[in-house]
């Protein structure tokens, strides 16, 4: 196994390294489209993701001083393409890697970068995100959780909801209000709150897919937070979050298009295994819907490279992240419904590969219901596009 990497690899040499490492190191039973798949445990996922980081497949663009590999966004895309081609489990630390880490890189102190960033990449600390509240979901301007001064530090009181992974997280990237509610986006501060602090209570929320360690409510009752855990200035939270979210919507999970393609290949392969399903691949209506899915996939792929090149060139991508997130989530939801419809017509005594596909696509279908909600709902994305791409006048 090759740990770490030299910096003189060309793009294609880097691709070969990623591909070779994955083919040699993905644990047996990890791939959801392969025989013998079993859902990996949290610890197995942590161990594998830590190994991916050591091999240069995570933290690719983060500075080497903080545990990253100091490579370019183009190489990040190459790694994501190769990771996406495989039916690997989703990261169990995406909040830390894709949200908390980039925000800390943007506005954290040197001491905060040294303390938090290597721990995220080495999978020693998981993070959750405390943004949404019962009265403030996609519109964070209605946020009510309050941070009040306590000497040099703060006391935080409020409630967060839809906090993914709160039960397993060491830290929460939390947005709280330091000024009056009328300030809306002003006076919002970011904190790295330790989840074992006194006054924090986590209550799990059951999800339709019954996944463990998923959603939770987080209640904060006069939680003490030291000055070393405030991220940026007290009124900088909103601007930092929005700046990073815009880029993150465009660069997060770049593997999605290639994972989507893996799912389409898996569906077609499963159909060929079952005499009841194989004829559907010759049926005009289903052939058209499967072909339309490939068009969607190519459009998702086609969104990614121009954004990478724009970011590499130092250009602002503005609302393009919303275009990508919107199209992918809506298209993926359509495909998941198609897969469920097709696999629902399988033979009563369908062979094991078809049963395995049914299980995988049921999970994908249930998860896809949330994809048009999290990271900003479809309606919020459309509003951003109307405002910032088309400059349409605002409605009453």
N, C-alpha and C positions, 0 to 999 in steps of 0.2 A: 504494500500500500504506500502510495506516495503522499507524505505529509508536507503541507506547505508547498510553495512553488517559487520557481525563479521568475524574474520579471521580464525575461527576454523571449517569452513564448509569443508567437504570432497568433492571430485570431484563430486560424485553423488548428494550430498546435494546441492551443488552449481548449478548443472544442474536442479534440481527440483525447486530451487529458481528462476532461469532464466525463466524456462517454466511457472511456476505459475504466475510470475510477468507479463510476456507477455500476457498470456491468460486473465489476469484481467485488463490490462492497455492499450492494443492496442486500439486506438480510433475506433469507428464504421466507416466503410467506408474506412479504411486504406489499407485493404488487396486486392490486385489486382486479386485474384482468388475467391473472395467471392461476393455473390449478394450484390448490394448496394454500390459497389466500386465507389468512386469519387476521382479524383486526389487531394491530399491534397495541401493546400497552403504552401508557404514558412514558414509562421509563425506557422502553425500547425506542420510542420516538426521540426522546431526549438524547440518548446515547448515539443514535444514528445522525441526528442533526449536529451534535458536537463533532462527530467524525467528519461530516461534510464540511464544517468550518475549518477543521485542521487541514483538510485536503484542498482548501482554497475555493470551495463552492458556496460559501456564505460569507457575508461581510465583505463582498468583493470590492466595493467602491469605498469602503470606510478606510480612513487613514491607518497605516501600519502601527502608529503610536498607540492606537486604542484597540488593537487586536484584529484590525481589518487587513486587507490584502493590497490596498492602494492601487487597484486596477481601475479600468474605465467602465463607463456605463455600457459600452458596446460588449465588453466581456461579461458583464452582468446579464445582458440579453442572451448571449451565447449559452451561458450556464442555464438560464431559465428555459431556453428552447430544449436543451437536452434533458433537464429535469421534467419538463412538461410532457415529453414523449412517453414517459413512464407513468404508470398508474400508482404513483407513490402516495402515501398519506400526506394530507396537508400539514404544514408546519404547526407544531404545538406552541410556537413562540412568535407568531406573526405580529402581535401587538408590540413586543419588544423590538423586533428586527425592523419592522416596517413603519412604525409610528414613533414610539418612545425614542429609539436610537437616533433617527434623523432629526427629531426635535432637539434632543440633547446636543447633537453635533452642531445644530444651528445656533442655539442660545445658551447652552450649558457652560458653566465655568470649566476651567482646565481640570480642577479637582473632580468635578462631577463626571466629566468625560472619562477620566482615569478610573473612577470608582464604578460607573455603571456599564460602560460600553463593552469591555472585555467579558464581564459577567453575563451580558446578554448573548454574545456570540458563542461563548463556551457553554451555554445552556445551564449556567449555575443559578441564574435568576430569571424567573418568568415575570411578565408584566401583564396587567389588565388596564383597560381604558375607562376612566370615569368621566365621560362627557354627558351622555344622555341622562335625562331625568324624567319623572312621570309627567311633568308639565313642559318639558323641553326635549323633544326627540331630535328630529332633523333640524329644527330651528333652535339653535343653541342660545340665541339672544334672550330666550325666556328663562335661562338658567337661574336657580335660586340658592343652590348650595353656597354658603357664606364662609369666607375666611376673614377672621378679625385678628388684628395685631395682638401679640402676647409677648411683650418685651422685644427681643430681636426676632422671635419666631412668630408662629401663627396658631390659631385654634380654628378648626374647620368643623362645621355642623351642616348636615343636609342629607340628601338621599340621591343615590344613583341607581339607574335601572339598565337592564340589558348589558350587564357588565360581563362580557365573555371571559371565562377562565379565572374569575375572581377567587375561587376556592384554592387554586393551585399557584396563585401569583404571590411573589415576594413584594412587589411594588405596584402602585396604581398611578398611572399618568392622569392626574385629576385636574379638572378645570373648575375653579370656584370664583365667586364674585367678591371683590373687595370694595366695590362702590354700591350705590343704590341701584335697584332693579331698573329704574328709568334710564340708566346709562347704557342699557342693552349690551352692545359689543365692547364698550369701554369698561375698564375696571374688572376685566376677567384675568385671573392669574393662573399659572400652571404650577403644579406641585408634583414631586415624586414621593408619594405617601407610602410609608412602610405598612404593609397589610397586617402586621402584627401589633400595630400601635394600639394603645388603650382607646376604647370608644368606637372601634370598628366592629360591625356585625355583618356577616355575609349570609344571605338567605337564597338557596338555589331556586331557580324557576324551571319547572319541567317544560321540555320542548317536545314538539311533535315527533321528533326522531329519537326521543329518549336517550340522547347522548349524555354520558356522564361528564361532569366537569364543564358543562356549557355555561348557559346563562345564569346570572344571579342578580339579586338586588343587593346593594351595599348601603348600609346605614352608618352615618358618621355623627357621633355625639360628642362634641367638644374635643375633637381629636388633636393632640399636640403635634405640630410639625416644626422641626428646627429650621433655622434660616438656611442651612446647607441643603435643604430639600426643596427650596423654592427655585423654580426654573425660570430664569429671565426676570425682568422687572415686573412689579405687581400689576401694571396695566398692559403688559406685553403679551399676555397669554393668548388672547384671541388672534392677534395679528400673526404670531408665530405659528399657531395651530393652523390657520387658514393658508399661510404661505407653504407650510410643509404638506398639508393635506392636498393642495393643488398638485404638487409634484408627486406625492405618494399615490394619488388616484391613478396617475399615468404610469408610474414605475413599479407599483406593488404587483406582486404575483404576475409578472410578465409571462410566466409559463402558461397562463390560462388558455391562450389560443391553442397551444400545442397539447395541453391536457384535454381540451375540448375535442381535438382531432383524435386523440387516443380513445376517448369515449365513443366517438362515432365508429371508429374501426372495430372496437369491442362489440358494439351493437350489431354491426353487419356480420362479424365473425360468429356471434352467438346464433343469429338467424340461420346461418348456413348449417348449423349443427342439428336443427330440428325440422323434421319433414312438414310440420304444421306452419313453420315460419318462413322456410326457404322460398315458397311461392310468392310471399309478400315482396321479395326483392325484385320480382318480375312484374309486380302489379303497378300500373301506371301512376296511380295516386301516391302510393308510398315511395316509388322511385323519385317522384318529383319532390316530395317533402324531404327525403334523404339528401337529394341533390341541393335543395335550398339550404339545408344545414351546412353543407360544405361551403356554399357561398358566404353564409354568416361567418364561418370559421376563417375564411380567407380575408374577410373584412376586418375581423378582430386582429388577425396577424398584420394586416396592412396599416392598422392604426399605430402599431407599436414602433416600427422602425423610424418613421418620420419624427416621432416624439423623442426617441433616443438621440437622433441626430440634432434635433433642435436644442436639447438639453446639453449635449456635448459642445455645441457651438455657443453655449451661454445665452441662448434666447429664452424668453419667458414663454411658457406654453399656455398660460392663461386657462381658459375653460376647456382646453382639449381633453384634459383628464375626465371631465364630465361626459364628453361624447363617447369616450372609450368605455367608461364604466356603464353608461346607459345601454349602449348597443350590446355589450357582452352579456349583461345580466338579463336583458329581455330575450336575447337569442338563446341563451343557455336554458332559460325557463321553457321556451317553446320546444327545444330539443328534448328536455327531460320529459315533457308531457308526451311527445312522440314516442320516445323509448318505452315509456310505461304502457302506452296504447298497443304498441307492437308486441312487447313481451307478454302482455296480458292474453294474447291469443296462442300461447305456447301449448304444446301437447300436455295432457294430464301427466304423462310419464316422461316429461322432458329430460334430456340427458343432463349430467352434472354441470357442464359449461353454461347451459341455459339457466339453470337454477342459480348459479353464481352470478350471472349477468342480472337476473331479476333482483337479487339482493343488492347488488351494486347500484342499479338504476333506481331502485326504491329510495336508497339513501340519497342519491343525487337529486331525485325529484323533490324530496322533503327539504333538503338543504337549499335547493333553488328557489323555494318559496321566499326565503329570506334575502336572496341576492338582489332583489329590486327594492329592498328596504335598507339594509345596512350600508354604511359609508355614504349615506345620503340617499333618500328615496328617489325613485324614478321622477316623481313630481318636482322634487328639489333640483335634480339634475336638469330637467327641462326648464325650470325657472332660471337657473344659472346660464343655460344656453341662450334663452330669450334675452336675458339682461346683458350678458357679457360678450356673446358672439354676435347676436343680431342687433343689439342695442335697441330693442323694442321698448316703447313706453310702458311704464308700470301701470297695471290695472288699479282700480279703486279698491 
